[in-house]
Amino acid sequence: MSSAAPTAPDAAPEQAFRLADRVNRRPRATRLLAAVRRHRADLLAALIFAVLAGWLTHGLWPDPGGRILALNPEDQTLYEWFLAVDARALLGDFDLLTDRLNAPDGVNLMANTTVIALGVLFAPVTLSLGAPVTFALLAAANLAGTALAWYLLFHRTLHARRLAAALGGGLCGFGPGMVSQTNSHLHMTAQWLVPVIVWLVVRLLRASDPGPGTPDETGRTRTTGPDRRRQFTSAAGLAGVVTAQVFIGEEVLFLAAITLLVMAIGYAVADRDLARRALPGFAGGLAIAAGLALLVLGYPLWFQFAGPQGVADGMFTPAYFSADLSSWWTLSPLSVAGSDESARLTTGPAEYNTFLGWPLLLVAAVCAIWAGRRRLVFACVMAGLVMGALSLGPEVVLGGTRTAIPGPYALIGGLPVVDGALPMRFALALLPIVATLLVLAVDRALRSSGRARRLVPLAVGVALLPIFPASLPTAGRPPVPEFVTGGHWRQCVPPGGVLVPVPLPTPKEPWPMRWATAADAGFRLPEGFFIGPYGRGGTAAMGTFKQPTSALLADVARRGDQPAIGDEQRRQAARDADFWGASCVALTDDAPHAESLRTTLEQLYGPATRIADAWTWRV
């Protein structure tokens, strides 16, 4: 009989379970650690991009609701309202024709740059922390995400060394045009899907190329044929990404498509054999992608151009929004080496799209000559010249003076959709094009053993230093009234009802739209800042015409004069309130000439009721 101590019946299974658990956990931890080690360089690049983006936008972070981008506060106010309206999709209250602005007609969201996909994606943040927090997050995330996406494309598709890829990705994400557009143009800086589109197009091209073929025993050349499965998956993926980009920013997609088209033509010219072999399958794959995308986008695009409050033409004048030729070799005022004097060469601080500076242009030209990979370099140079030329608009401007020399844009101006894009924004395509040339040159240098190994990266670094971005200026903004933030507005207007703030919002002074943003777009506003049809012809315009009472109140707010109010003005005020479907008119103490406005409103609508920090009138 054994003298060993008896073992509990459950001890052995329990010990076996613990041992197995330790064995199973060790490989998982090891795999995770191995993955981190394998991708540590990529993670480091992502961290650097994130830190840089956070630093550029750091002025917003102490108090996103109390700080605003100082160079373009009107557009930030608009985009925060967009995010608030988009977030209502999470509440089951969303439509492509929103009734939350321009009551009673509403606003066509597809005709405006409403970043719907981003707004819905970040809806939990907006509804819990507010639209200003979402805006600050997206302002930084778009820069870092775009840089990281291009870095991965350069490293994994071009197979460039990580240093070369990081320099290229950094230029794509933090170049002068991107930093400038960060002044509230979220739809223009959200470019992190563009490298995915490029990758899918390249993948489709490779899948469509059967190869040059090899001779068989009879002497005839045989090819393996295109990879049908990869063709279809690439086309389907391209359709999905294009669809997503439409709901983020159509202008970015349009510019990417034009650039890729020109590059494809350039590549075909440089490699006619590839074009002959791959064109049928490549064109077929693009047709499949377009067909799949239209299944989803058909109705939204129809709604944008022909639906209610839709517009079929652009509202911006190409001649005004043309790039000055001299701005190309000038440094952006938002770069560390830039000067405020150069701001005169563009239309505003959000449009420094062409300010690459002569050092970078010079080094890029040298890199194009030296980089090798002739076909890709030729395609990049061709696309860069075409997009740069189109940015000059219908008439070349030099140093602020119109030269009467027609620009290449005149050949395509007036075409459908084309005028919806500002000519000077064609220059944004130069960032990834120039970055590609730099990546090719630096990668070739890093693979060499001569003096070029150090000289080329050094030259590229020196050329990039002058355009290194400075942090974006910010300023404080007045707090939203307690009448709104405390939810007191519900005492005079039901949820979804029309609240009339005084003065009413306009494109130049959209500040009352912050009230709706702070209330998660819980009520509707008349008039406002948006793109829509104007007048009987339905011409695209910013904002809408003012009703007589709105114009009268705006004049009081501007001048402070006391207008003569009689029965006719009171009847008109009642008609305008009926037209808006208004439930309540509200005036806060911080309104311009608040006392004069209050006196005028009391003559129009009778005695006021004080609710929190606002005077209100039920109408």
C-alpha positions as CSV (number, residue, x, y, z in Angstrom):
1,M,0.0,0.0,0.0
2,S,1.4,3.4,-1.0
3,S,2.5,5.8,1.8
4,A,1.9,8.9,-0.4
5,A,-0.6,11.4,0.9
6,P,-4.0,11.1,-0.6
7,T,-4.9,13.6,-3.4
8,A,-8.2,15.4,-3.5
9,P,-10.3,14.2,-6.5
10,D,-10.4,17.7,-8.1
11,A,-6.7,18.6,-7.5
12,A,-5.2,17.0,-10.6
13,P,-7.7,18.5,-13.1
14,E,-7.3,21.9,-11.5
15,Q,-3.5,21.7,-11.7
16,A,-3.7,20.6,-15.3
17,F,-6.0,23.5,-16.1
18,R,-3.7,26.1,-14.5
19,L,-0.7,24.6,-16.3
20,A,-2.5,24.7,-19.6
21,D,-3.6,28.2,-19.0
22,R,0.0,29.3,-18.3
23,V,1.1,27.6,-21.5
24,N,-1.6,29.2,-23.5
25,R,-1.0,32.7,-22.1
26,R,2.7,32.6,-22.7
27,P,2.5,32.3,-26.5
28,R,-0.2,35.1,-26.6
29,A,2.0,37.5,-24.6
30,T,5.0,36.5,-26.7
31,R,3.2,37.0,-29.9
32,L,2.0,40.4,-28.8
33,L,5.5,41.4,-27.7
34,A,6.9,40.2,-31.0
35,A,4.3,42.2,-32.9
36,V,5.2,45.3,-31.0
37,R,8.9,44.7,-31.7
38,R,8.2,44.0,-35.3
39,H,6.2,47.2,-35.8
40,R,8.0,49.4,-33.2
41,A,9.4,51.7,-36.0
42,D,5.9,52.1,-37.4
43,L,4.5,52.8,-33.9
44,L,7.2,55.3,-33.3
45,A,6.3,57.1,-36.5
46,A,2.7,57.2,-35.5
47,L,3.6,58.6,-32.1
48,I,5.8,61.3,-33.6
49,F,3.0,62.3,-36.0
50,A,0.5,62.4,-33.2
51,V,2.7,64.5,-31.0
52,L,3.3,67.0,-33.8
53,A,-0.4,67.2,-34.6
54,G,-1.2,67.7,-30.9
55,W,1.4,70.5,-30.6
56,L,0.1,72.3,-33.7
57,T,-3.4,72.4,-32.3
58,H,-2.4,72.7,-28.6
59,G,-4.1,76.1,-28.3
60,L,-7.5,74.4,-28.4
61,W,-6.8,71.7,-25.8
62,P,-6.9,73.6,-22.4
63,D,-10.6,74.4,-23.1
64,P,-12.0,73.4,-26.5
65,G,-15.4,75.0,-25.7
66,G,-13.7,78.3,-24.7
67,R,-11.0,78.5,-27.4
68,I,-11.3,78.9,-31.2
69,L,-8.9,79.0,-34.1
70,A,-8.2,82.7,-34.4
71,L,-7.6,82.8,-38.2
72,N,-10.9,81.4,-39.3
73,P,-13.5,81.3,-36.4
74,E,-16.5,81.5,-38.7
75,D,-15.8,78.2,-40.4
76,Q,-15.0,76.5,-37.1
77,T,-18.4,77.6,-35.8
78,L,-20.0,76.1,-38.9
79,Y,-18.1,72.8,-38.7
80,E,-19.0,72.4,-35.0
81,W,-22.7,72.8,-36.0
82,F,-22.2,70.2,-38.7
83,L,-20.8,67.8,-36.2
84,A,-23.7,68.4,-33.8
85,V,-26.2,67.7,-36.6
86,D,-24.3,64.7,-37.8
87,A,-24.3,63.3,-34.3
88,R,-28.0,63.2,-34.2
89,A,-27.8,60.1,-36.4
90,L,-27.0,58.2,-33.2
91,L,-30.3,59.4,-31.8
92,G,-32.2,58.3,-34.9
93,D,-32.8,61.9,-35.9
94,F,-31.0,62.5,-39.2
95,D,-31.9,63.3,-42.8
96,L,-30.0,64.6,-45.8
97,L,-32.3,67.6,-45.7
98,T,-31.9,68.9,-42.1
99,D,-34.5,71.2,-40.7
100,R,-32.2,72.5,-37.9
101,L,-31.1,75.5,-39.9
102,N,-32.7,77.9,-42.4
103,A,-36.1,77.3,-41.1
104,P,-38.5,76.5,-42.6
105,D,-36.7,75.4,-45.9
106,G,-33.8,73.6,-44.3
107,V,-30.3,72.8,-45.5
108,N,-29.2,70.1,-48.0
109,L,-26.3,68.4,-46.2
110,M,-24.9,66.8,-49.3
111,A,-24.6,70.3,-50.9
112,N,-22.5,71.4,-47.9
113,T,-19.2,70.2,-46.6
114,T,-20.8,68.5,-43.7
115,V,-18.2,65.6,-43.1
116,I,-21.1,63.3,-42.4
117,A,-19.0,60.1,-42.0
118,L,-16.8,61.8,-39.4
119,G,-19.7,63.3,-37.6
120,V,-21.4,60.0,-37.3
121,L,-18.2,58.2,-36.3
122,F,-17.5,60.6,-33.5
123,A,-21.1,61.1,-32.5
124,P,-20.5,59.5,-29.0
125,V,-17.7,62.1,-28.4
126,T,-19.9,64.9,-29.6
127,L,-23.0,63.9,-27.5
128,S,-21.0,63.3,-24.4
129,L,-18.3,66.0,-24.5
130,G,-19.5,68.5,-27.1
131,A,-18.8,69.4,-30.7
132,P,-15.8,71.6,-29.8
133,V,-14.0,68.6,-28.4
134,T,-14.8,66.6,-31.5
135,F,-13.5,69.4,-33.7
136,A,-10.3,69.7,-31.8
137,L,-9.8,65.9,-32.0
138,L,-10.4,65.8,-35.7
139,A,-8.2,68.8,-36.4
140,A,-5.3,67.0,-34.9
141,A,-6.3,63.4,-36.0
142,N,-6.6,64.4,-39.7
143,L,-3.1,65.7,-39.8
144,A,-1.5,62.7,-38.0
145,G,-3.8,60.2,-39.8
146,T,-2.9,61.5,-43.2
147,A,0.8,61.5,-42.5
148,L,0.7,57.9,-41.1
149,A,-1.4,56.6,-44.0
150,W,1.1,58.1,-46.6
151,Y,4.0,56.7,-44.5
152,L,2.6,53.2,-44.7
153,L,1.9,53.5,-48.4
154,F,5.5,54.6,-49.1
155,H,7.0,52.0,-46.9
156,R,4.8,49.0,-47.8
157,T,3.9,49.7,-51.4
158,L,7.0,51.5,-52.7
159,H,9.1,49.4,-50.2
160,A,11.0,52.6,-49.2
161,R,13.2,52.7,-46.1
162,R,11.3,53.9,-43.1
163,L,13.3,57.2,-42.8
164,A,12.4,58.0,-46.4
165,A,8.8,57.0,-45.9
166,A,8.6,59.1,-42.7
167,L,9.9,62.2,-44.4
168,G,7.4,61.8,-47.2
169,G,4.5,61.0,-44.9
170,G,5.4,64.1,-42.8
171,L,5.3,66.3,-45.8
172,C,1.9,64.9,-46.9
173,G,0.4,65.4,-43.5
174,F,2.0,68.6,-42.3
175,G,2.9,70.4,-45.5
176,P,1.9,74.1,-45.8
177,G,-1.4,73.4,-47.5
178,M,-2.5,70.9,-44.9
179,V,-1.6,73.1,-42.0
180,S,-3.4,76.0,-43.6
181,Q,-6.5,74.0,-44.3
182,T,-6.6,72.9,-40.7
183,N,-7.9,76.4,-40.0
184,S,-11.4,74.8,-39.8
185,H,-11.6,72.9,-43.2
186,L,-12.0,69.4,-41.8
187,H,-13.3,68.2,-45.2
188,M,-10.0,69.1,-46.8
189,T,-7.6,67.8,-44.1
190,A,-9.3,64.4,-43.8
191,Q,-7.1,62.8,-46.4
192,W,-6.1,59.6,-44.7
193,L,-8.2,57.5,-47.1
194,V,-6.4,58.9,-50.2
195,P,-3.4,56.6,-49.7
196,V,-5.8,53.7,-49.4
197,I,-7.4,54.7,-52.7
198,V,-3.9,54.9,-54.3
199,W,-3.0,51.5,-52.9
200,L,-6.2,49.9,-54.2
201,V,-5.7,51.5,-57.6
202,V,-2.1,50.1,-57.7
203,R,-3.3,46.7,-56.5
204,L,-6.0,46.7,-59.3
205,L,-3.3,47.6,-61.9
206,R,-1.0,44.8,-60.8
207,A,-3.8,42.3,-60.7
208,S,-4.8,43.4,-64.3
209,D,-1.3,42.9,-65.7
210,P,-0.8,39.4,-67.0
211,G,2.9,40.0,-67.3
212,P,5.1,40.0,-70.4
213,G,4.7,36.2,-70.8
214,T,7.3,33.5,-71.5
215,P,7.8,31.4,-74.6
216,D,6.7,27.8,-74.5
217,E,8.2,24.8,-76.2
218,T,6.5,25.8,-79.5
219,G,8.0,29.3,-79.3
220,R,4.7,31.0,-78.7
221,T,4.4,33.5,-75.8
222,R,2.0,32.5,-73.1
223,T,0.8,34.6,-70.2
224,T,-0.8,33.5,-66.9
225,G,-3.6,36.1,-67.4
226,P,-4.9,38.7,-65.0
227,D,-5.7,37.7,-61.4
228,R,-9.5,37.9,-61.5
229,R,-10.0,37.4,-57.8
230,R,-7.6,40.3,-56.9
231,Q,-9.2,42.4,-59.5
232,F,-12.6,42.0,-58.0
233,T,-11.5,42.4,-54.4
234,S,-9.6,45.5,-55.3
235,A,-12.5,47.0,-57.3
236,A,-14.9,46.2,-54.4
237,G,-12.5,47.7,-51.9
238,L,-12.1,50.8,-54.0
239,A,-15.8,51.2,-54.3
240,G,-16.2,51.1,-50.5
241,V,-13.4,53.6,-49.8
242,V,-14.6,56.0,-52.5
243,T,-18.1,55.8,-51.0
244,A,-16.7,56.6,-47.5
245,Q,-14.7,59.5,-48.9
246,V,-17.7,61.1,-50.5
247,F,-19.3,61.4,-47.1
248,I,-16.1,62.9,-45.7
249,G,-15.0,65.3,-48.4
250,E,-16.0,65.1,-52.1
251,E,-13.4,67.8,-53.1
252,V,-10.5,65.7,-51.8
253,L,-11.9,62.7,-53.8
254,F,-12.2,64.9,-56.9
255,L,-8.6,66.2,-56.6
256,A,-7.3,62.7,-56.0
257,A,-9.2,61.3,-59.0
258,I,-7.8,64.0,-61.3
259,T,-4.3,63.5,-60.1
260,L,-4.5,59.7,-60.5
261,L,-5.9,60.1,-64.0
262,V,-3.0,62.3,-65.1
263,M,-0.5,59.9,-63.4
264,A,-2.1,57.0,-65.2
265,I,-1.7,58.7,-68.5
266,G,1.9,59.6,-67.7
267,Y,2.7,56.0,-66.7
268,A,1.0,54.7,-69.8
269,V,3.1,57.0,-72.0
270,A,6.3,55.9,-70.1
271,D,5.4,52.2,-70.3
272,R,3.3,51.4,-73.3
273,D,3.8,47.6,-73.0
274,L,2.2,47.7,-69.5
275,A,-0.6,49.9,-70.8
276,R,-1.3,47.5,-73.6
277,R,-1.3,44.4,-71.4
278,A,-3.2,45.8,-68.4
279,L,-5.6,48.4,-69.8
280,P,-8.5,46.1,-70.6
281,G,-8.6,44.5,-67.2
282,F,-7.8,47.8,-65.4
283,A,-10.6,49.7,-67.1
284,G,-13.0,46.8,-66.4
285,G,-12.0,46.9,-62.7
286,L,-12.6,50.6,-62.5
287,A,-16.0,50.2,-64.2
288,I,-16.9,47.6,-61.6
289,A,-15.8,49.9,-58.8
290,A,-17.8,52.8,-60.2
291,G,-20.9,50.6,-60.6
292,L,-20.7,49.3,-57.0
293,A,-20.1,52.8,-55.6
294,L,-23.1,54.2,-57.6
295,L,-25.4,51.6,-56.0
296,V,-24.8,53.4,-52.7
297,L,-24.0,56.9,-54.0
298,G,-26.7,57.3,-56.7
299,Y,-29.4,58.7,-54.5
300,P,-27.2,60.9,-52.3
301,L,-25.5,62.5,-55.4
302,W,-28.9,63.1,-57.0
303,F,-30.1,64.6,-53.8
304,Q,-27.0,66.9,-53.7
305,F,-27.5,68.3,-57.2
306,A,-31.3,68.0,-57.8
307,G,-32.9,67.4,-54.4
308,P,-34.5,70.0,-52.2
309,Q,-32.2,72.9,-51.4
310,G,-29.6,71.3,-53.6
311,V,-27.3,73.3,-56.0
312,A,-26.0,72.2,-59.3
313,D,-23.2,74.7,-59.7
314,G,-20.3,76.0,-57.7
315,M,-20.7,79.3,-55.8
316,F,-17.0,80.3,-55.8
317,T,-15.4,82.5,-58.5
318,P,-12.5,80.7,-60.1
319,A,-10.7,83.9,-61.0
320,Y,-10.7,85.0,-57.3
321,F,-9.7,81.7,-55.9
322,S,-6.7,81.3,-58.2
323,A,-3.1,80.7,-56.9
324,D,-0.6,83.5,-57.4
325,L,2.3,82.1,-59.4
326,S,4.8,83.8,-57.1
327,S,3.3,82.0,-54.1
328,W,4.9,78.8,-55.2
329,W,8.4,79.8,-54.3
330,T,7.2,81.8,-51.2
331,L,7.1,80.4,-47.6
332,S,3.8,80.2,-45.8
333,P,3.1,82.6,-43.0
334,L,2.2,79.4,-41.0
335,S,5.7,78.0,-41.4
336,V,8.5,78.7,-39.0
337,A,10.5,80.7,-41.6
338,G,7.5,82.4,-43.2
339,S,6.5,86.0,-43.1
340,D,3.1,87.6,-42.6
341,E,3.8,89.8,-45.6
342,S,3.3,86.8,-48.0
343,A,-0.3,86.5,-46.8
344,R,-1.2,89.0,-49.5
345,L,-0.6,86.3,-52.2
346,T,-3.7,84.3,-51.3
347,T,-7.3,84.8,-50.3
348,G,-7.0,83.9,-46.6
349,P,-5.2,82.0,-43.9
350,A,-6.9,78.7,-44.8
351,E,-5.6,78.7,-48.4
352,Y,-1.8,78.7,-48.2
353,N,-1.9,75.7,-50.6
354,T,1.0,76.6,-52.9
355,F,3.6,78.0,-50.5
356,L,6.2,75.3,-50.8
357,G,9.2,77.7,-51.0
358,W,12.1,77.7,-53.5
359,P,14.4,75.4,-51.5
360,L,11.9,72.5,-51.6
361,L,11.0,73.1,-55.2
362,L,14.7,73.1,-56.1
363,V,15.5,69.9,-54.2
364,A,12.4,68.2,-55.5
365,A,13.5,68.9,-59.1
366,V,17.0,67.6,-58.4
367,C,15.5,64.5,-56.8
368,A,13.3,63.9,-59.8
369,I,16.4,63.8,-62.0
370,W,18.4,61.6,-59.7
371,A,15.8,59.3,-58.1
372,G,15.6,56.6,-60.8
373,R,12.4,54.6,-61.3
374,R,11.8,56.6,-64.5
375,R,8.2,55.6,-65.1
376,L,6.9,56.6,-61.7
377,V,9.0,59.8,-61.7
378,F,7.8,60.7,-65.1
379,A,4.2,60.2,-64.0
380,C,4.7,62.3,-60.8
381,V,6.4,65.1,-62.7
382,M,3.6,65.1,-65.3
383,A,0.9,65.2,-62.6
384,G,2.7,67.8,-60.6
385,L,3.0,70.1,-63.6
386,V,-0.6,69.7,-64.6
387,M,-2.1,70.2,-61.1
388,G,0.2,73.1,-60.4
389,A,-0.8,74.7,-63.7
390,L,-4.5,74.2,-63.0
391,S,-4.1,75.9,-59.6
392,L,-3.3,79.2,-61.4
393,G,-6.9,79.5,-62.4
394,P,-8.3,81.0,-65.6
395,E,-5.8,83.9,-65.7
396,V,-2.2,83.9,-64.4
397,V,-1.6,86.2,-61.4
398,L,1.9,87.2,-60.6
399,G,2.7,89.1,-57.4
400,G,-0.9,90.2,-57.0
401,T,-1.1,91.5,-60.6
402,R,-3.3,89.9,-63.2
403,T,-1.2,89.3,-66.3
404,A,-4.0,88.7,-68.9
405,I,-2.2,85.4,-69.7
406,P,-4.8,82.7,-69.8
407,G,-4.2,79.8,-67.4
408,P,-4.8,76.1,-68.3
409,Y,-7.8,76.1,-66.0
410,A,-9.7,78.1,-68.6
411,L,-9.8,74.9,-70.7
412,I,-11.9,73.1,-68.1
413,G,-13.7,75.9,-66.3
414,G,-17.4,75.8,-66.4
415,L,-17.6,72.0,-66.8
416,P,-20.0,70.3,-64.4
417,V,-18.5,69.7,-60.9
418,V,-15.2,71.3,-61.8
419,D,-16.2,74.8,-60.6
420,G,-17.2,73.3,-57.3
421,A,-13.5,72.9,-56.6
422,L,-11.4,76.0,-56.0
423,P,-8.5,76.2,-58.5
424,M,-5.9,77.0,-55.8
425,R,-6.8,73.8,-54.1
426,F,-5.5,71.8,-57.1
427,A,-2.1,72.6,-55.5
428,L,-2.8,70.3,-52.6
429,A,-2.0,67.4,-54.9
430,L,1.6,68.6,-55.1
431,L,2.2,67.6,-51.5
432,P,2.0,63.8,-52.1
433,I,3.6,64.2,-55.6
434,V,6.6,66.1,-54.2
435,A,6.8,63.7,-51.2
436,T,6.9,60.7,-53.6
437,L,9.9,62.2,-55.4
438,L,11.7,62.9,-52.1
439,V,11.0,59.4,-50.9
440,L,12.3,57.8,-54.0
441,A,15.5,59.9,-53.9
442,V,16.1,59.4,-50.2
443,D,15.4,55.7,-50.4
444,R,17.9,55.3,-53.3
445,A,20.5,57.2,-51.3
446,L,20.0,55.1,-48.2
447,R,20.5,51.9,-50.2
448,S,23.8,53.3,-51.7
449,S,27.2,53.2,-50.2
450,G,28.6,56.5,-51.6
451,R,28.4,60.1,-50.5
452,A,24.8,60.3,-51.6
453,R,23.8,58.2,-48.6
454,R,24.3,61.2,-46.4
455,L,24.1,64.1,-48.9
456,V,20.6,63.4,-50.3
457,P,18.8,63.0,-46.9
458,L,20.7,66.1,-45.6
459,A,19.6,68.1,-48.6
460,V,16.0,67.0,-48.3
461,G,16.0,67.8,-44.5
462,V,17.4,71.3,-45.2
463,A,14.8,71.9,-47.8
464,L,12.0,70.8,-45.4
465,L,13.2,72.9,-42.4
466,P,11.9,76.3,-43.7
467,I,8.3,74.9,-44.2
468,F,8.2,73.2,-40.8
469,P,4.8,74.3,-39.4
470,A,4.3,76.7,-36.5
471,S,1.4,76.1,-34.1
472,L,-1.9,77.4,-35.1
473,P,-3.0,80.7,-33.4
474,T,-6.1,80.4,-31.1
475,A,-8.2,82.9,-29.2
476,G,-10.8,82.9,-26.5
477,R,-14.5,83.0,-27.4
478,P,-17.5,84.2,-25.4
479,P,-19.3,81.5,-23.4
480,V,-22.6,80.2,-24.6
481,P,-25.4,81.7,-22.6
482,E,-26.7,79.8,-19.5
483,F,-30.1,80.0,-21.2
484,V,-28.8,77.4,-23.6
485,T,-26.2,75.4,-21.6
486,G,-28.6,75.0,-18.7
487,G,-31.4,73.7,-20.9
488,H,-33.6,76.7,-20.1
489,W,-34.5,77.1,-23.8
490,R,-37.0,74.3,-23.3
491,Q,-39.2,76.7,-21.3
492,C,-40.0,78.7,-24.4
493,V,-39.5,76.3,-27.4
494,P,-40.2,72.6,-27.6
495,P,-37.5,70.2,-28.7
496,G,-37.3,70.5,-32.5
497,G,-39.1,73.8,-32.4
498,V,-37.8,77.1,-33.9
499,L,-35.8,79.5,-31.7
500,V,-35.0,82.9,-33.1
501,P,-31.8,84.3,-31.7
502,V,-31.3,88.1,-32.0
503,P,-29.5,89.0,-34.2
504,L,-30.0,86.0,-36.5
505,P,-26.9,84.1,-37.7
506,T,-25.4,85.1,-41.0
507,P,-22.3,83.7,-43.0
508,K,-20.1,86.5,-41.7
509,E,-21.5,86.4,-38.1
510,P,-22.7,82.8,-37.5
511,W,-22.2,83.0,-33.7
512,P,-25.8,82.2,-32.6
513,M,-25.3,78.8,-34.3
514,R,-23.1,78.0,-31.3
515,W,-26.3,78.0,-29.3
516,A,-27.7,75.1,-31.3
517,T,-24.4,73.3,-31.3
518,A,-24.3,73.5,-27.5
519,A,-27.8,72.1,-27.4
520,D,-26.8,69.2,-29.7
521,A,-29.0,70.8,-32.4
522,G,-32.0,70.3,-30.2
523,F,-33.9,73.2,-31.8
524,R,-34.1,74.9,-35.2
525,L,-32.8,78.2,-36.3
526,P,-33.9,80.6,-39.1
527,E,-31.4,81.8,-41.8
528,G,-27.7,81.0,-40.9
529,F,-24.4,80.0,-42.5
530,F,-24.7,77.3,-45.3
531,I,-24.6,76.8,-49.0
532,G,-28.0,76.7,-50.8
533,P,-30.0,78.1,-53.7
534,Y,-30.7,81.8,-53.7
535,G,-33.6,83.5,-55.4
536,R,-35.8,82.3,-58.2
537,G,-32.9,81.0,-60.4
538,G,-31.6,78.8,-57.6
539,T,-28.0,80.1,-58.0
540,A,-25.7,78.7,-55.3
541,A,-25.0,81.2,-52.6
542,M,-23.8,81.4,-49.0
543,G,-26.8,81.9,-46.7
544,T,-30.2,83.2,-47.7
545,F,-32.1,86.5,-48.0
546,K,-33.2,88.1,-44.8
547,Q,-36.8,88.5,-43.9
548,P,-37.7,92.2,-43.2
549,T,-37.8,91.8,-39.4
550,S,-34.4,90.1,-39.4
551,A,-32.9,92.9,-41.6
552,L,-34.4,95.5,-39.2
553,L,-32.9,93.8,-36.1
554,A,-29.5,93.3,-37.8
555,D,-29.5,97.1,-38.5
556,V,-30.2,97.8,-34.9
557,A,-27.4,95.5,-33.8
558,R,-25.0,97.1,-36.2
559,R,-25.8,100.8,-35.6
560,G,-27.6,100.9,-32.3
561,D,-30.2,103.3,-33.6
562,Q,-33.8,103.1,-32.4
563,P,-36.1,102.5,-35.5
564,A,-39.6,103.8,-35.6
565,I,-42.0,100.9,-34.9
566,G,-45.6,101.1,-36.0
567,D,-48.4,98.8,-36.8
568,E,-46.9,97.8,-40.2
569,Q,-43.7,96.7,-38.5
570,R,-45.6,94.7,-35.9
571,R,-47.7,93.0,-38.6
572,Q,-44.5,92.2,-40.5
573,A,-42.9,90.8,-37.4
574,A,-45.9,88.5,-36.9
575,R,-45.7,87.4,-40.6
576,D,-42.0,86.7,-40.3
577,A,-42.5,84.7,-37.1
578,D,-45.2,82.7,-38.9
579,F,-42.9,82.1,-41.9
580,W,-40.2,80.8,-39.6
581,G,-42.6,78.7,-37.6
582,A,-41.0,80.4,-34.5
583,S,-42.0,79.5,-31.0
584,C,-39.7,81.9,-29.2
585,V,-37.4,84.9,-29.7
586,A,-34.4,85.2,-27.5
587,L,-31.9,88.1,-26.7
588,T,-28.9,87.8,-24.4
589,D,-27.1,90.6,-22.6
590,D,-23.9,90.2,-24.6
591,A,-25.6,90.9,-27.9
592,P,-24.4,94.1,-29.7
593,H,-26.4,97.1,-28.6
594,A,-28.5,94.8,-26.5
595,E,-30.6,97.6,-24.9
596,S,-31.6,99.0,-28.3
597,L,-32.5,95.5,-29.5
598,R,-34.6,94.8,-26.4
599,T,-36.5,98.1,-26.7
600,T,-37.2,97.3,-30.4
601,L,-38.3,93.7,-29.7
602,E,-40.7,94.9,-26.9
603,Q,-42.3,97.3,-29.4
604,L,-42.6,94.4,-31.9
605,Y,-43.7,91.6,-29.7
606,G,-44.6,93.1,-26.3
607,P,-43.1,92.7,-22.8
608,A,-40.2,90.3,-22.4
609,T,-39.9,87.3,-20.0
610,R,-36.5,86.8,-18.3
611,I,-35.3,83.2,-18.4
612,A,-31.8,82.7,-17.0
613,D,-29.5,85.2,-18.8
614,A,-31.9,85.8,-21.7
615,W,-34.9,88.0,-22.5
616,T,-37.5,85.9,-24.3
617,W,-40.7,86.6,-26.3
618,R,-43.2,83.9,-27.2
619,V,-44.5,84.5,-30.7
